[in-house]
Amino acid sequence: MKKKLLSIVLWSMIAAAFIGPGTLTTASAAGAAEGYTLIWTLIFATFACIVIQEASARISIVSDSELPRVLQERYPIFSGITLRILIGGSVIFGCAAYQAGNILGAVSGMLLITGIPIKLAVAVISAVVSIMLYFGTYKNFASILSAMVGIMGLSFLIIVLGTDHSASAIISALVPSIPSGSEWLVLGLVGTTIVPYNLFLGSGISKGQTIPVMRLGLIISIGLGGLISIAILITGSLIQGEFSFESLAAIMSQSLGEWASYLLAFGLFAAGFTSSVTAPLAAAFISRGFFGAKQPNRSYHAGWGIVLLSGFVIGMMDFKPIPVIILAQGLNGFILPIIAAILLVMSNDRRILGSRINTPIHNTLFTAVLFIIVAIGLNNLLSALGNIFEIGGTKIYWISGLALFAVILSFLVAYRLRRE
């Protein structure tokens, strides 16, 4: 029982990682724009996150090695410097770009209820995060972050329970439907739940666990994370008009009293702060796995140091990180489908997993999830290119066709490995 409880706490880091300012903003905006309609999307996204994180963790547990190491040892092509930089470097860059948003999200929560100068808040948050990363271990982080995620989730659940909502409308939102013009919002909700660096973070924290205990902890913690995301979306549905944190705080104060704005402020701060820890930590695991063959400890500290420093510098300069985030989305759009496809292949490779390869049910679920991930990746990549080169919007059927082709190709490779 102790191991199971510790596993739940440990895997809460993944929930803390994906419930950041991006998720809070996207889910709230989805609620403001479409009401309860897109709740089903978050249910699917939570399920998809569990499926793909389970595969990454299972590979690490059976091989007793982190995902980057297994990848390079089993498939030597990935040990070359070019692909190591392409995969590892791109994900680390994505962590660095989003770190600025994480820190500024935490600062935004503080500004809702305090008059603290922005630069002072950025400096304080960065200093606390650096101390936690330098002196602690990720298991120490887990208990702290799980407490913050729990309090944040409780704050949104209190708001949901304290306001009037239509139970029948929420239940009807469980049936998938995509209102006209909300296609990219659907992809965005899934994309904020499944992010590339979480796969490496999950691989890093799974070491020493058993598969049954890992699955229990993963399902419960990520499931609770999904519940928090749904509570955020329902809270956002209270907004009339354009979404902003100030408008959300105002409508909550009108509905529940001034104390509700304090709950929102803490929720936003907690979302930003927890992601400010997990993004550098994930970068540390990635750096050690791809670039730490000779000096793992130095690579580990360099990974989190680069990401944290990037967020600190952008925050102190009062720089608007939108162009950097757009580029990061393009890189993630390129790298996430590749990593997901590689995971499908690896999880069917008997030379890695032996009898622990995917079952037919695993492959069916993974294939469905991979299709959505590839579609999200293509959308992010093409959207980023469109912003850079001022290209018009892309049609969803083109993205769907390319995604289907990629999934079929990956599945054929995986099936061949199953027969070897």
C-alpha positions in Angstrom: 0.0 0.0 0.0 2.9 2.4 0.8 4.4 1.8 -2.6 1.1 2.4 -4.3 0.6 5.7 -2.5 4.1 6.8 -3.2 3.6 5.9 -6.9 0.5 8.1 -7.0 2.4 11.0 -5.4 5.3 10.5 -7.8 3.2 10.4 -10.9 1.4 13.6 -9.8 4.4 15.3 -11.3 3.0 14.5 -14.8 -0.3 16.1 -13.8 1.7 19.1 -12.4 3.6 19.3 -15.7 0.6 19.4 -18.1 -1.6 21.6 -15.9 0.3 24.8 -16.5 -0.7 28.3 -17.6 -1.2 27.0 -21.1 -3.8 24.4 -20.0 -5.4 26.8 -17.7 -5.7 29.4 -20.4 -6.8 27.0 -23.2 -9.4 25.2 -21.0 -10.8 28.4 -19.6 -11.0 29.9 -23.1 -12.7 26.7 -24.4 -15.3 27.0 -21.7 -15.8 30.7 -22.4 -16.2 30.1 -26.2 -18.1 26.8 -26.3 -19.5 26.3 -22.8 -19.5 22.6 -21.8 -19.4 21.3 -25.3 -15.7 20.3 -25.4 -15.5 18.4 -22.1 -15.3 15.2 -24.1 -12.1 16.4 -25.6 -10.4 16.7 -22.2 -11.6 13.2 -21.3 -10.1 11.8 -24.5 -6.9 13.8 -23.9 -6.5 12.4 -20.4 -7.0 8.9 -21.7 -4.5 9.5 -24.5 -2.0 10.8 -22.0 -2.3 7.7 -19.9 -1.8 5.4 -22.9 1.3 7.0 -24.2 2.9 7.7 -20.8 2.3 4.1 -19.9 4.3 2.9 -22.9 7.2 5.2 -22.1 7.3 4.1 -18.5 6.9 0.4 -19.3 9.9 0.6 -21.6 12.0 2.2 -18.9 11.0 -0.2 -16.2 11.6 -3.4 -18.2 14.9 -2.2 -19.7 16.0 -0.5 -16.4 17.1 2.5 -18.4 15.8 5.9 -19.3 14.1 6.3 -22.7 16.9 8.2 -24.5 19.4 5.5 -23.5 17.2 2.6 -24.7 16.5 4.4 -28.0 20.3 4.9 -28.7 21.3 1.4 -27.6 18.5 -0.5 -29.5 18.6 1.7 -32.7 22.2 3.0 -33.2 21.1 5.5 -35.8 19.8 7.6 -32.9 23.3 7.7 -31.3 24.6 10.0 -34.0 25.1 13.6 -33.0 22.7 14.9 -35.6 19.7 13.0 -34.5 20.6 13.5 -30.8 20.6 17.2 -31.3 17.4 17.1 -33.5 15.4 15.1 -30.9 17.0 16.0 -27.6 17.9 19.6 -28.5 14.4 20.3 -29.9 12.6 19.1 -26.8 15.0 21.0 -24.5 14.4 24.1 -26.6 10.7 23.6 -26.3 11.1 23.4 -22.5 13.1 26.6 -22.5 10.5 28.5 -24.6 7.6 27.4 -22.4 9.5 28.0 -19.2 9.0 31.8 -19.8 5.3 31.2 -20.0 5.4 29.1 -16.9 7.1 31.8 -14.8 5.0 34.6 -16.2 1.9 32.5 -15.5 2.9 32.2 -11.9 3.6 35.9 -11.8 0.2 36.7 -13.3 -1.4 34.7 -10.4 0.5 36.8 -7.9 -0.4 40.1 -9.6 -4.2 39.3 -9.3 -4.0 39.9 -5.6 -0.7 41.7 -4.9 1.1 44.7 -6.2 4.5 43.0 -6.2 6.8 44.3 -9.0 6.9 41.8 -11.9 10.7 41.6 -12.0 10.9 40.9 -8.3 8.3 38.2 -8.6 10.2 36.6 -11.6 13.5 36.7 -9.5 11.9 35.2 -6.4 10.2 32.4 -8.3 13.3 31.6 -10.3 15.5 31.5 -7.2 13.1 29.1 -5.3 12.9 26.8 -8.3 16.7 26.8 -8.7 17.1 25.9 -5.0 14.6 23.0 -5.3 16.4 21.6 -8.4 19.9 22.0 -7.1 19.5 20.6 -3.6 16.5 18.2 -3.9 15.6 15.1 -5.7 12.6 14.6 -7.9 11.0 12.4 -5.3 11.1 15.4 -2.9 9.5 17.6 -5.7 6.7 15.1 -6.1 5.3 15.6 -2.6 5.5 19.4 -2.9 4.1 19.5 -6.4 1.3 17.0 -5.6 0.2 19.2 -2.7 0.1 22.3 -4.9 -1.8 20.5 -7.7 -4.2 19.2 -5.2 -4.9 22.6 -3.7 -5.2 24.1 -7.1 -7.6 21.4 -8.2 -9.6 21.8 -5.0 -9.9 25.6 -5.7 -11.5 25.0 -9.1 -13.7 22.2 -7.9 -15.0 24.5 -5.1 -15.8 27.1 -7.7 -17.6 24.6 -9.9 -19.6 23.2 -7.0 -20.4 26.7 -5.7 -22.0 28.0 -8.9 -25.0 26.9 -10.8 -24.4 24.5 -13.7 -26.7 22.3 -15.8 -26.0 18.7 -15.0 -27.9 17.5 -18.1 -25.8 19.9 -20.3 -22.6 18.6 -18.8 -23.7 15.0 -19.4 -24.6 15.7 -23.0 -21.1 17.2 -23.5 -19.7 13.7 -22.9 -20.9 12.9 -26.5 -18.2 14.0 -29.0 -19.2 17.0 -31.1 -17.1 19.7 -32.8 -18.9 23.0 -33.2 -18.1 24.9 -36.4 -14.9 26.8 -36.1 -13.6 25.0 -33.0 -11.5 22.3 -34.7 -8.2 23.9 -33.7 -9.5 24.5 -30.2 -10.1 20.7 -29.9 -6.6 20.0 -31.1 -5.3 22.6 -28.7 -6.9 21.0 -25.7 -5.4 17.7 -26.6 -2.0 19.3 -27.3 -1.8 21.0 -23.9 -2.3 17.6 -22.2 0.2 15.6 -24.2 3.6 17.3 -24.5 6.9 15.8 -25.6 8.9 16.5 -22.5 6.5 14.7 -20.3 7.3 11.4 -22.0 10.9 11.8 -20.9 9.9 13.1 -17.5 7.8 10.0 -17.0 10.6 7.8 -18.2 12.9 9.4 -15.7 10.7 9.0 -12.6 9.5 5.4 -13.4 12.9 3.8 -12.5 12.6 1.3 -9.6 8.8 0.8 -9.9 7.0 -2.3 -10.9 4.6 -2.2 -13.9 1.4 -2.8 -11.9 2.3 -0.1 -9.3 3.3 2.3 -12.1 0.0 1.8 -13.9 -2.0 2.4 -10.8 -0.1 5.6 -9.9 -0.2 6.9 -13.4 -4.0 6.3 -14.0 -5.0 7.9 -10.7 -2.7 10.9 -10.8 -3.3 11.7 -14.5 -7.0 11.0 -14.1 -7.2 13.5 -11.3 -5.2 16.0 -13.5 -7.8 15.5 -16.2 -10.6 16.2 -13.7 -8.9 19.4 -12.7 -8.7 20.4 -16.4 -12.4 19.8 -16.8 -13.2 21.9 -13.7 -11.1 24.7 -15.2 -13.2 24.4 -18.5 -16.5 24.5 -16.5 -15.2 27.5 -14.6 -14.4 29.3 -17.9 -17.9 28.7 -19.1 -19.0 31.4 -16.5 -17.4 34.1 -18.6 -19.6 36.2 -20.9 -17.5 37.7 -23.7 -13.8 37.6 -24.4 -11.6 35.6 -22.1 -9.0 37.1 -19.8 -7.8 36.2 -16.3 -9.2 39.5 -15.0 -12.6 38.8 -16.5 -12.5 35.3 -15.0 -11.6 36.7 -11.6 -14.4 39.2 -11.8 -17.2 36.8 -12.8 -16.0 34.4 -10.0 -16.1 37.2 -7.4 -19.6 38.1 -8.5 -20.8 34.5 -8.2 -19.1 33.4 -5.0 -17.6 36.5 -3.3 -14.2 38.1 -3.3 -12.6 35.0 -1.9 -13.1 33.2 -5.2 -10.7 35.6 -6.9 -8.0 34.6 -4.4 -8.7 30.9 -5.3 -8.2 31.8 -9.0 -5.0 33.7 -8.2 -3.6 30.7 -6.3 -4.7 28.3 -9.0 -2.9 30.3 -11.7 0.2 30.7 -9.5 0.3 27.0 -8.7 -0.1 26.0 -12.3 2.8 28.3 -13.3 5.0 27.4 -10.4 4.6 23.6 -10.7 5.3 23.7 -14.4 8.3 26.0 -13.7 9.8 23.1 -11.8 8.8 20.2 -14.1 9.9 21.7 -17.4 13.5 22.2 -16.2 13.5 18.8 -14.5 12.3 17.1 -17.8 15.1 19.0 -19.6 17.6 17.6 -17.1 16.5 14.0 -17.8 16.6 14.6 -21.6 20.1 16.3 -21.4 21.5 13.4 -19.4 20.0 10.8 -21.6 21.1 12.3 -25.0 24.3 14.1 -24.1 25.5 12.7 -20.7 27.3 9.6 -21.7 30.7 10.9 -20.3 29.5 13.3 -17.6 25.9 12.5 -16.7 25.7 14.8 -13.6 27.1 17.8 -15.5 24.6 17.2 -18.3 21.8 16.8 -15.8 22.5 20.2 -14.2 23.2 21.9 -17.5 19.8 20.8 -18.8 17.7 22.3 -16.0 20.0 25.3 -15.7 19.7 26.3 -19.4 15.9 26.1 -19.3 15.5 27.9 -16.0 17.9 30.7 -17.1 16.0 31.1 -20.3 12.7 31.7 -18.5 14.4 34.0 -16.0 16.0 36.2 -18.7 12.9 36.5 -20.8 10.8 37.3 -17.7 13.3 40.0 -16.5 13.4 41.6 -19.9 9.6 41.9 -19.9 9.9 40.2 -23.3 6.8 39.0 -25.0 7.6 35.3 -25.7 5.0 34.8 -28.4 7.4 34.5 -31.3 9.6 32.0 -29.4 6.6 30.0 -28.3 5.4 29.9 -31.9 8.8 28.5 -33.0 8.7 26.0 -30.0 5.3 24.9 -31.1 6.6 24.2 -34.6 9.5 22.2 -33.2 7.2 20.3 -30.9 4.8 19.7 -33.8 7.7 18.1 -35.6 9.1 16.1 -32.7 6.0 14.8 -30.9 4.7 12.7 -33.7 8.2 11.2 -34.3 8.5 10.3 -30.6 5.0 8.9 -30.4 5.7 6.8 -33.5 9.0 5.6 -32.1 7.2 4.6 -28.9 4.7 2.5 -30.8 7.6 0.7 -32.5 9.6 0.3 -29.3 6.6 -1.0 -27.4 6.2 -3.8 -29.9 9.9 -4.7 -30.0 10.5 -8.0 -28.3 14.3 -7.3 -27.9 13.4 -4.5 -25.6 10.3 -5.7 -23.8 10.2 -9.4 -24.3 6.8 -10.7 -23.2 5.9 -7.2 -22.1 5.2 -6.0 -25.6 1.9 -4.3 -26.5 -1.2 -6.5 -26.4 -3.7 -6.1 -29.3 -5.7 -3.9 -27.1 -2.7 -1.8 -26.4 -2.0 -1.4 -30.1 -5.6 -0.5 -30.9 -5.6 2.2 -28.3 -2.1 3.5 -29.2 -2.9 3.6 -32.9 -6.0 5.8 -32.2 -4.0 8.1 -29.9 -1.1 8.3 -32.4 -3.5 9.5 -35.1 -4.6 12.4 -33.0 -1.0 13.2 -31.9 0.2 13.3 -35.4 -2.7 15.5 -36.4 -1.9 17.9 -33.6 1.8 17.9 -34.5 1.1 18.6 -38.1 -1.3 21.4 -37.2 1.2 23.0 -34.8 4.0 22.7 -37.4 1.9 24.0 -40.3 0.5 26.8 -38.1 4.0 27.9 -37.1 5.2 27.9 -40.7 2.1 29.8 -41.7 2.9 32.5 -39.1 6.5 32.7 -40.2 5.9 32.8 -43.9 2.4 34.4 -43.8 0.8 31.3 -45.4 -3.0 30.9 -45.3 -4.7 28.3 -43.1 -4.5 24.6 -43.9 -7.4 22.3 -44.4 -8.1 19.7 -41.8 -8.6 16.9 -44.4 -5.0 17.4 -45.5 -3.7 17.0 -42.0 -5.9 14.0 -41.4 -4.7 12.3 -44.6 -1.0 12.9 -43.7 -1.7 11.7 -40.1 -3.3 8.5 -41.3 -0.4 7.8 -43.6 2.1 8.2 -40.8 0.1 6.0 -38.4 -0.1 3.2 -41.0 3.6 3.3 -41.7 4.5 3.2 -38.0 2.1 0.3 -37.4 3.6 -1.7 -40.2 7.1 -1.3 -38.8 5.8 -2.2 -35.3 4.0 -5.3 -36.7 7.2 -6.5 -38.4 9.1 -6.2 -35.1 6.4 -8.3 -33.3 7.0 -11.1 -35.7 10.8 -11.2 -35.2 
